[in-house]
């Protein structure tokens, strides 16, 4: 059982909403808001899960994870460069339900060991990939989230993102056996988000777009509208 995956799959809006203090270029994303205020907005907006970026290159700290976990009943993902078992143990103690494991930064044996370590502590491995080759190293895929990162981690995610990567990679994620294929990063508009869900992604991780939106509620209403429009169009085509 994975609380993180089950919650995501059952959500009306399958969005993992992210708490992140700075963007990859160092620009402030909080806009004077407190962490409590951002989390409250996400709760009110019906976030399926909440992601917390604790890496210091995004202005994060380990304490940020505990603060967010204390303020929400939603499953919480810790996003950081997790490379050791003690990192996973600390995530568990700080209230995480899932931990980011970046396949491109780990050897296959290290990735397998960290997946096992997370599962042994009842944490969901949130395995981030950018290529088909990286999927081959994922063990216990049915118990993992496999997430396509649309940005380039080698440049610190400073690029705009390549959303065609998610389009290309979805069949490989499904073949690997994950119940929860996710598209992450570079999802800029509600319409883009709706299109990715329409393709078959079980969830989306959205951070910067929501943090920069004048109104999270308006962004999500536009997302709902775009999803409904796409569904109506699909039914119309079937009936034609």
Phi and psi in degrees as GROMACS dihedral restraints (atoms count N, CA, C in turn):
[ dihedral_restraints ]
;  ai    aj    ak    al  type     phi  dphi    fc
    3     4     5     6     1  -127.6    20    10
    4     5     6     7     1   111.1    20    10
    6     7     8     9     1   -59.2    20    10
    7     8     9    10     1   -40.9    20    10
    9    10    11    12     1   -62.1    20    10
   10    11    12    13     1   -51.5    20    10
   12    13    14    15     1   -66.3    20    10
   13    14    15    16     1   -45.7    20    10
   15    16    17    18     1   -61.9    20    10
   16    17    18    19     1   -40.0    20    10
   18    19    20    21     1   -65.4    20    10
   19    20    21    22     1   -41.4    20    10
   21    22    23    24     1   -63.6    20    10
   22    23    24    25     1   -44.1    20    10
   24    25    26    27     1   -68.7    20    10
   25    26    27    28     1   -26.8    20    10
   27    28    29    30     1   -90.1    20    10
   28    29    30    31     1    -6.4    20    10
   30    31    32    33     1   -75.3    20    10
   31    32    33    34     1   142.9    20    10
   33    34    35    36     1   -66.6    20    10
   34    35    36    37     1   -40.6    20    10
   36    37    38    39     1  -113.4    20    10
   37    38    39    40     1   103.2    20    10
   39    40    41    42     1   -79.0    20    10
   40    41    42    43     1    59.7    20    10
   42    43    44    45     1  -114.2    20    10
   43    44    45    46     1   132.2    20    10
   45    46    47    48     1   -97.3    20    10
   46    47    48    49     1   107.9    20    10
   48    49    50    51     1   -94.0    20    10
   49    50    51    52     1   134.4    20    10
   51    52    53    54     1  -105.7    20    10
   52    53    54    55     1   138.7    20    10
   54    55    56    57     1   -99.8    20    10
   55    56    57    58     1   117.6    20    10
   57    58    59    60     1  -148.1    20    10
   58    59    60    61     1   126.6    20    10
   60    61    62    63     1   -78.0    20    10
   61    62    63    64     1   -34.7    20    10
   63    64    65    66     1  -136.1    20    10
   64    65    66    67     1   154.6    20    10
   66    67    68    69     1   -84.7    20    10
   67    68    69    70     1   176.3    20    10
   69    70    71    72     1   -61.0    20    10
   70    71    72    73     1   -19.0    20    10
   72    73    74    75     1   -92.9    20    10
   73    74    75    76     1     1.7    20    10
   75    76    77    78     1    90.4    20    10
   76    77    78    79     1     5.3    20    10
   78    79    80    81     1   -79.2    20    10
   79    80    81    82     1   139.5    20    10
   81    82    83    84     1   -64.5    20    10
   82    83    84    85     1   136.6    20    10
   84    85    86    87     1  -113.6    20    10
   85    86    87    88     1    -8.8    20    10
   87    88    89    90     1   -82.7    20    10
   88    89    90    91     1   -26.2    20    10
   90    91    92    93     1    57.5    20    10
   91    92    93    94     1    36.2    20    10
   93    94    95    96     1    83.9    20    10
   94    95    96    97     1    -3.6    20    10
   96    97    98    99     1   -81.3    20    10
   97    98    99   100     1   150.8    20    10
   99   100   101   102     1   -84.1    20    10
  100   101   102   103     1   163.9    20    10
  102   103   104   105     1   -59.3    20    10
  103   104   105   106     1   -40.4    20    10
  105   106   107   108     1   -59.2    20    10
  106   107   108   109     1   -40.7    20    10
  108   109   110   111     1   -67.3    20    10
  109   110   111   112     1   -42.9    20    10
  111   112   113   114     1   -63.4    20    10
  112   113   114   115     1   -45.8    20    10
  114   115   116   117     1   -62.1    20    10
  115   116   117   118     1   -41.3    20    10
  117   118   119   120     1   -61.7    20    10
  118   119   120   121     1   -39.8    20    10
  120   121   122   123     1   -63.1    20    10
  121   122   123   124     1   -41.6    20    10
  123   124   125   126     1   -66.1    20    10
  124   125   126   127     1   -41.7    20    10
  126   127   128   129     1   -59.1    20    10
  127   128   129   130     1   -48.1    20    10
  129   130   131   132     1   -63.6    20    10
  130   131   132   133     1   -30.5    20    10
  132   133   134   135     1   -82.8    20    10
  133   134   135   136     1    -2.7    20    10
  135   136   137   138     1    78.6    20    10
  136   137   138   139     1    35.6    20    10
  138   139   140   141     1   -54.9    20    10
  139   140   141   142     1   137.7    20    10
  141   142   143   144     1   -71.1    20    10
  142   143   144   145     1   -49.4    20    10
  144   145   146   147     1  -141.7    20    10
  145   146   147   148     1   167.4    20    10
  147   148   149   150     1  -123.6    20    10
  148   149   150   151     1   133.6    20    10
  150   151   152   153     1  -102.8    20    10
  151   152   153   154     1   141.7    20    10
  153   154   155   156     1  -126.6    20    10
  154   155   156   157     1   120.4    20    10
  156   157   158   159     1   -89.7    20    10
  157   158   159   160     1   110.3    20    10
  159   160   161   162     1  -100.2    20    10
  160   161   162   163     1    -5.7    20    10
  162   163   164   165     1   -64.7    20    10
  163   164   165   166     1   136.1    20    10
  165   166   167   168     1   -69.6    20    10
  166   167   168   169     1   -20.8    20    10
  168   169   170   171     1   -67.6    20    10
  169   170   171   172     1   -17.1    20    10
  171   172   173   174     1  -108.3    20    10
  172   173   174   175     1    16.5    20    10
  174   175   176   177     1    79.4    20    10
  175   176   177   178     1    13.1    20    10
  177   178   179   180     1   -86.4    20    10
  178   179   180   181     1   167.2    20    10
  180   181   182   183     1  -145.1    20    10
  181   182   183   184     1   159.4    20    10
  183   184   185   186     1   -59.6    20    10
  184   185   186   187     1   -32.2    20    10
  186   187   188   189     1   -65.9    20    10
  187   188   189   190     1   -26.0    20    10
  189   190   191   192     1   -62.6    20    10
  190   191   192   193     1   -36.9    20    10
  192   193   194   195     1   -61.6    20    10
  193   194   195   196     1   -47.4    20    10
  195   196   197   198     1   -62.5    20    10
  196   197   198   199     1   -40.7    20    10
  198   199   200   201     1   -62.2    20    10
  199   200   201   202     1   -45.4    20    10
  201   202   203   204     1   -66.6    20    10
  202   203   204   205     1   -45.5    20    10
  204   205   206   207     1   -59.9    20    10
  205   206   207   208     1   -34.6    20    10
  207   208   209   210     1   -71.8    20    10
  208   209   210   211     1   -19.7    20    10
  210   211   212   213     1  -103.8    20    10
  211   212   213   214     1    -0.8    20    10
  213   214   215   216     1  -139.4    20    10
  214   215   216   217     1   149.6    20    10
  216   217   218   219     1   -94.5    20    10
  217   218   219   220     1     0.7    20    10
  219   220   221   222     1   -75.8    20    10
  220   221   222   223     1   151.1    20    10
  222   223   224   225     1   -60.5    20    10
  223   224   225   226     1   139.1    20    10
  225   226   227   228     1  -117.7    20    10
  226   227   228   229     1   131.9    20    10
  228   229   230   231     1  -100.5    20    10
  229   230   231   232     1   130.4    20    10
  231   232   233   234     1   -93.7    20    10
  232   233   234   235     1   123.5    20    10
  234   235   236   237     1  -106.6    20    10
  235   236   237   238     1   116.0    20    10
  237   238   239   240     1  -165.3    20    10
  238   239   240   241     1   174.5    20    10
  240   241   242   243     1   -85.1    20    10
  241   242   243   244     1    88.5    20    10
  243   244   245   246     1   -89.6    20    10
  244   245   246   247     1   119.8    20    10
  246   247   248   249     1  -130.3    20    10
  247   248   249   250     1    -5.3    20    10
  249   250   251   252     1  -136.2    20    10
  250   251   252   253     1   157.6    20    10
  252   253   254   255     1   -61.7    20    10
  253   254   255   256     1   -35.3    20    10
  255   256   257   258     1   -67.6    20    10
  256   257   258   259     1   -26.5    20    10
  258   259   260   261     1   -63.2    20    10
  259   260   261   262     1   -41.3    20    10
  261   262   263   264     1   -68.8    20    10
  262   263   264   265     1   -40.7    20    10
  264   265   266   267     1   -61.9    20    10
  265   266   267   268     1   -40.9    20    10
  267   268   269   270     1   -66.4    20    10
  268   269   270   271     1   -39.2    20    10
  270   271   272   273     1   -58.6    20    10
  271   272   273   274     1   -43.1    20    10
  273   274   275   276     1   -62.5    20    10
  274   275   276   277     1   -44.8    20    10
  276   277   278   279     1   -65.3    20    10
  277   278   279   280     1   -28.1    20    10
  279   280   281   282     1   -89.6    20    10
  280   281   282   283     1     1.6    20    10
  282   283   284   285     1   103.3    20    10
  283   284   285   286     1     9.0    20    10
  285   286   287   288     1   -71.8    20    10
  286   287   288   289     1   149.9    20    10
  288   289   290   291     1  -105.9    20    10
  289   290   291   292     1   -19.5    20    10
  291   292   293   294     1  -147.7    20    10
  292   293   294   295     1   154.4    20    10
  294   295   296   297     1  -131.7    20    10
  295   296   297   298     1   140.1    20    10
  297   298   299   300     1   -76.4    20    10
  298   299   300   301     1   128.9    20    10
  300   301   302   303     1  -123.9    20    10
  301   302   303   304     1   118.0    20    10
  303   304   305   306     1   -94.8    20    10
  304   305   306   307     1   106.0    20    10
  306   307   308   309     1   -58.7    20    10
  307   308   309   310     1   -36.1    20    10
  309   310   311   312     1   -69.7    20    10
  310   311   312   313     1   -11.8    20    10
  312   313   314   315     1  -107.0    20    10
  313   314   315   316     1     0.9    20    10
  315   316   317   318     1  -125.3    20    10
  316   317   318   319     1   147.9    20    10
  318   319   320   321     1   -70.8    20    10
  319   320   321   322     1   162.9    20    10
  321   322   323   324     1   -62.2    20    10
  322   323   324   325     1   -39.4    20    10
  324   325   326   327     1   -67.1    20    10
  325   326   327   328     1   -39.8    20    10
  327   328   329   330     1   -65.5    20    10
  328   329   330   331     1   -41.8    20    10
  330   331   332   333     1   -61.4    20    10
  331   332   333   334     1   -45.0    20    10
  333   334   335   336     1   -62.2    20    10
  334   335   336   337     1   -41.5    20    10
  336   337   338   339     1   -65.0    20    10
  337   338   339   340     1   -39.4    20    10
  339   340   341   342     1   -73.4    20    10
  340   341   342   343     1   -34.5    20    10
  342   343   344   345     1   -60.5    20    10
  343   344   345   346     1   -46.7    20    10
  345   346   347   348     1   -61.1    20    10
  346   347   348   349     1   -41.8    20    10
  348   349   350   351     1   -63.8    20    10
  349   350   351   352     1   -42.2    20    10
  351   352   353   354     1   -64.4    20    10
  352   353   354   355     1   -47.8    20    10
  354   355   356   357     1   -62.9    20    10
  355   356   357   358     1   -34.8    20    10
  357   358   359   360     1   -65.6    20    10
  358   359   360   361     1   -23.3    20    10
  360   361   362   363     1  -101.3    20    10
  361   362   363   364     1    12.0    20    10
  363   364   365   366     1    62.2    20    10
  364   365   366   367     1    33.3    20    10
  366   367   368   369     1  -102.3    20    10
  367   368   369   370     1   142.8    20    10
  369   370   371   372     1   -84.5    20    10
  370   371   372   373     1   123.6    20    10
  372   373   374   375     1   -71.2    20    10
  373   374   375   376     1   123.0    20    10
  375   376   377   378     1  -105.7    20    10
  376   377   378   379     1    90.4    20    10
  378   379   380   381     1   -90.9    20    10
  379   380   381   382     1   120.2    20    10
  381   382   383   384     1   -99.1    20    10
  382   383   384   385     1   129.4    20    10
  384   385   386   387     1  -130.8    20    10
  385   386   387   388     1   161.0    20    10
  387   388   389   390     1  -128.8    20    10
  388   389   390   391     1    -4.9    20    10
  390   391   392   393     1  -148.5    20    10
  391   392   393   394     1   162.3    20    10
  393   394   395   396     1   -61.8    20    10
  394   395   396   397     1   -38.9    20    10
  396   397   398   399     1   -58.2    20    10
  397   398   399   400     1   -34.9    20    10
  399   400   401   402     1   -70.5    20    10
  400   401   402   403     1   -22.5    20    10
  402   403   404   405     1   -66.5    20    10
  403   404   405   406     1   -31.7    20    10
  405   406   407   408     1   -60.6    20    10
  406   407   408   409     1   -23.3    20    10
  408   409   410   411     1   -88.0    20    10
  409   410   411   412     1     2.0    20    10
  411   412   413   414     1   -90.0    20    10
  412   413   414   415     1   115.4    20    10
  414   415   416   417     1   -91.9    20    10
  415   416   417   418     1   158.0    20    10
  417   418   419   420     1    51.2    20    10
  418   419   420   421     1    45.4    20    10
  420   421   422   423     1   -59.9    20    10
  421   422   423   424     1   -30.0    20    10
  423   424   425   426     1   -67.6    20    10
  424   425   426   427     1   -17.3    20    10
  426   427   428   429     1  -105.1    20    10
  427   428   429   430     1     5.4    20    10
  429   430   431   432     1  -113.0    20    10
  430   431   432   433     1   150.8    20    10
  432   433   434   435     1   -80.4    20    10
  433   434   435   436     1   134.3    20    10
  435   436   437   438     1  -114.7    20    10
  436   437   438   439     1   120.1    20    10
  438   439   440   441     1  -117.8    20    10
  439   440   441   442     1   130.6    20    10
  441   442   443   444     1   -85.3    20    10
  442   443   444   445     1   120.4    20    10
  444   445   446   447     1   -86.2    20    10
  445   446   447   448     1   117.5    20    10
  447   448   449   450     1   -79.0    20    10
  448   449   450   451     1    -5.3    20    10
  450   451   452   453     1  -109.4    20    10
  451   452   453   454     1   171.0    20    10
  453   454   455   456     1   -99.1    20    10
  454   455   456   457     1   108.6    20    10
  456   457   458   459     1   -69.0    20    10
  457   458   459   460     1   -20.6    20    10
  459   460   461   462     1   -70.7    20    10
  460   461   462   463     1   -19.4    20    10
  462   463   464   465     1  -108.6    20    10
  463   464   465   466     1    19.1    20    10
  465   466   467   468     1    69.9    20    10
  466   467   468   469     1    24.1    20    10
  468   469   470   471     1    58.3    20    10
  469   470   471   472     1    34.9    20    10
  471   472   473   474     1   -87.0    20    10
  472   473   474   475     1    -4.0    20    10
  474   475   476   477     1   -82.5    20    10
  475   476   477   478     1   171.2    20    10
  477   478   479   480     1   -77.3    20    10
  478   479   480   481     1   -17.3    20    10
  480   481   482   483     1    99.2    20    10
  481   482   483   484     1   151.0    20    10
  483   484   485   486     1  -121.1    20    10
  484   485   486   487     1    95.4    20    10
  486   487   488   489     1   -71.6    20    10
  487   488   489   490     1   -17.1    20    10
  489   490   491   492     1   -66.8    20    10
  490   491   492   493     1   -20.7    20    10
  492   493   494   495     1   -61.0    20    10
  493   494   495   496     1   -43.7    20    10
  495   496   497   498     1   -64.0    20    10
  496   497   498   499     1   -38.5    20    10
  498   499   500   501     1   -63.3    20    10
  499   500   501   502     1   -43.0    20    10
  501   502   503   504     1   -70.1    20    10
  502   503   504   505     1   -35.9    20    10
  504   505   506   507     1   -86.2    20    10
  505   506   507   508     1   -18.2    20    10
  507   508   509   510     1   -54.6    20    10
  508   509   510   511     1   -45.4    20    10
  510   511   512   513     1   -59.6    20    10
  511   512   513   514     1   -33.8    20    10
  513   514   515   516     1   -71.6    20    10
  514   515   516   517     1   -35.6    20    10
  516   517   518   519     1   -64.2    20    10
  517   518   519   520     1   -43.6    20    10
  519   520   521   522     1   -63.0    20    10
  520   521   522   523     1   -42.3    20    10
  522   523   524   525     1   -64.8    20    10
  523   524   525   526     1   -28.8    20    10
  525   526   527   528     1   -69.1    20    10
  526   527   528   529     1   -24.8    20    10
  528   529   530   531     1   106.2    20    10
  529   530   531   532     1     5.0    20    10
  531   532   533   534     1   -68.6    20    10
  532   533   534   535     1   143.7    20    10
  534   535   536   537     1   -83.4    20    10
  535   536   537   538     1   -15.4    20    10
  537   538   539   540     1  -132.2    20    10
  538   539   540   541     1    76.6    20    10
  540   541   542   543     1   -72.7    20    10
  541   542   543   544     1   133.7    20    10
  543   544   545   546     1  -128.8    20    10
  544   545   546   547     1   142.7    20    10
  546   547   548   549     1  -105.6    20    10
  547   548   549   550     1   132.6    20    10
  549   550   551   552     1  -134.8    20    10
  550   551   552   553     1   141.2    20    10
  552   553   554   555     1    75.7    20    10
  553   554   555   556     1   144.0    20    10
  555   556   557   558     1    75.3    20    10
  556   557   558   559     1     8.8    20    10
  558   559   560   561     1   -87.3    20    10
  559   560   561   562     1   100.9    20    10
  561   562   563   564     1   -96.2    20    10
  562   563   564   565     1   -31.0    20    10
  564   565   566   567     1  -125.6    20    10
  565   566   567   568     1   157.8    20    10
  567   568   569   570     1   -59.4    20    10
  568   569   570   571     1   -34.9    20    10
  570   571   572   573     1   -66.9    20    10
  571   572   573   574     1   -40.5    20    10
  573   574   575   576     1   -62.6    20    10
  574   575   576   577     1   -44.2    20    10
  576   577   578   579     1   -60.2    20    10
  577   578   579   580     1   -44.9    20    10
  579   580   581   582     1   -62.8    20    10
  580   581   582   583     1   -38.6    20    10
  582   583   584   585     1   -64.1    20    10
  583   584   585   586     1   -40.5    20    10
  585   586   587   588     1   -67.9    20    10
  586   587   588   589     1   -39.3    20    10
  588   589   590   591     1   -64.8    20    10
  589   590   591   592     1   -39.6    20    10
  591   592   593   594     1   -62.2    20    10
  592   593   594   595     1   -30.5    20    10
  594   595   596   597     1   -69.1    20    10
  595   596   597   598     1   -25.1    20    10
  597   598   599   600     1   127.1    20    10
  598   599   600   601     1     8.0    20    10
  600   601   602   603     1   -70.8    20    10
  601   602   603   604     1   134.7    20    10
  603   604   605   606     1   -77.8    20    10
  604   605   606   607     1   -18.5    20    10
  606   607   608   609     1  -163.0    20    10
  607   608   609   610     1   161.5    20    10
  609   610   611   612     1  -132.1    20    10
  610   611   612   613     1   141.6    20    10
  612   613   614   615     1  -104.5    20    10
  613   614   615   616     1   117.1    20    10
  615   616   617   618     1  -125.9    20    10
  616   617   618   619     1   125.5    20    10
  618   619   620   621     1  -124.4    20    10
  619   620   621   622     1   -74.3    20    10
  621   622   623   624     1   -56.7    20    10
  622   623   624   625     1   -42.2    20    10
  624   625   626   627     1   -61.1    20    10
  625   626   627   628     1   -40.5    20    10
  627   628   629   630     1   -72.9    20    10
  628   629   630   631     1   -39.4    20    10
  630   631   632   633     1   -68.1    20    10
  631   632   633   634     1   -27.9    20    10
  633   634   635   636     1   -92.6    20    10
  634   635   636   637     1   -10.9    20    10
  636   637   638   639     1   -67.4    20    10
  637   638   639   640     1   135.3    20    10
  639   640   641   642     1   -57.4    20    10
  640   641   642   643     1   -31.9    20    10
  642   643   644   645     1  -144.7    20    10
  643   644   645   646     1   119.0    20    10
  645   646   647   648     1   -61.6    20    10
  646   647   648   649     1   -40.2    20    10
  648   649   650   651     1   -60.2    20    10
  649   650   651   652     1   -43.1    20    10
  651   652   653   654     1   -65.5    20    10
  652   653   654   655     1   -39.8    20    10
  654   655   656   657     1   -60.0    20    10
  655   656   657   658     1   -43.8    20    10
  657   658   659   660     1   -72.7    20    10
  658   659   660   661     1   -33.7    20    10
  660   661   662   663     1   -63.3    20    10
  661   662   663   664     1   -40.0    20    10
  663   664   665   666     1   -65.4    20    10
  664   665   666   667     1   -36.3    20    10
  666   667   668   669     1   -62.3    20    10
  667   668   669   670     1   -47.2    20    10
  669   670   671   672     1   -60.8    20    10
  670   671   672   673     1   -42.5    20    10
  672   673   674   675     1   -63.9    20    10
  673   674   675   676     1   -42.9    20    10
  675   676   677   678     1   -64.6    20    10
  676   677   678   679     1   -38.0    20    10
  678   679   680   681     1   -65.5    20    10
  679   680   681   682     1   -44.1    20    10
  681   682   683   684     1   -64.4    20    10
  682   683   684   685     1   -40.9    20    10
  684   685   686   687     1   -62.7    20    10
  685   686   687   688     1   -42.9    20    10
  687   688   689   690     1   -63.6    20    10
  688   689   690   691     1   -39.8    20    10
  690   691   692   693     1   -66.0    20    10
  691   692   693   694     1   -43.6    20    10
  693   694   695   696     1   -62.0    20    10
  694   695   696   697     1   -39.8    20    10
  696   697   698   699     1   -65.0    20    10
  697   698   699   700     1   -41.3    20    10
  699   700   701   702     1   -63.8    20    10
  700   701   702   703     1   -41.7    20    10
  702   703   704   705     1   -64.8    20    10
  703   704   705   706     1   -39.6    20    10
  705   706   707   708     1   -63.3    20    10
  706   707   708   709     1   -39.3    20    10
  708   709   710   711     1   -67.5    20    10
  709   710   711   712     1   -37.9    20    10
  711   712   713   714     1   -65.5    20    10
  712   713   714   715     1   -34.7    20    10
  714   715   716   717     1   -82.5    20    10
  715   716   717   718     1   -10.7    20    10
